[in-house]
Amino acid sequence: MKKCPFCTKPLQDVAHHCHHCNSNLIDMDGNPIGKPAEQILDPGLEKVEIAIKAALTVFFTVVFFILGLTLSGNILGQGILELKSPASIAFNFFLLVVSLVAAMLLSPQIVKWIKAFLG
């Protein structure tokens, strides 16, 4: 018995077509079609993965923004968060955008590492 790569239902080893989801399992050249069943995520797990990525993105955005404010305050010698001038407002906006981009690049990698660690 093998599993359908699309719906993961059990099939005969010689099946060319899944009678559960109506999918072809072999192309015209005899090559298998679709992802292996192990790579297909349950819809509930996909939602959990998206929620984890969103939470990590928010967390790292806040952390990077606070670190950026702290480092810029130490380097420039003043509090940037005061928003007294257009330059400080622009700097804070730029820092927030950079923090968000960095967090969006980092969070999928962390989820990939977690999935690799958990097997």
Secondary structure, 3 states (H helix, E strand, C coil): CEECCCCCCEECCCCCECCCCCCECECCCCCECCCCHHHCCCHHHHHHHHHHHHHHHHHHHHHHHHHHHHHHHHHHCCCHHHCCCHHHHHHHHHHHHHHHHHHHHHHHHHHHHHHHHHC
